[in-house]
Amino acid sequence: QQWDWAVPTKLYLKQIMKLINKNVNVILTAIESEVYIGAGKPSGRFNPSCQKKTPYWMDIVLYHEAKFNKGEIIFQARIEKCRFNGEIIGQTIINPTLDKLNEMIKQ
């Protein structure tokens, strides 16, 4: 039943809050799912398929992609949200690392 999701959601939120309250970098991953504008009507947009409230707690949200260019895999991340520096939202990091992200935030 749909209301049964309240139990795992509370357990999820409790664990996330424990991690957020520690002095560590917390990285959560999610699989994307297509956004629908109505029954059977895809919008062509994709969002992370994770717990509903998670994006509102995150300081930074990145959308990661792997692209192929002449047989080479290129990893990139587009910045969807950044609480520290809103000017970098929408920018893309090629082969993202925490160091690269940190440098962009400090600019």
Buried (B, 14 or more C-beta within 10 A) or exposed (E): EEEEEEEEEEEBBEEBEEEEEEEEEEEBEEEBEEEEEEEEEEEEEEBBEBBEEBBEEBEBBBBEEEEEEEEEEEEBBBBBBBEEBEEBEEEEBEEBEEEEBEEBBEE
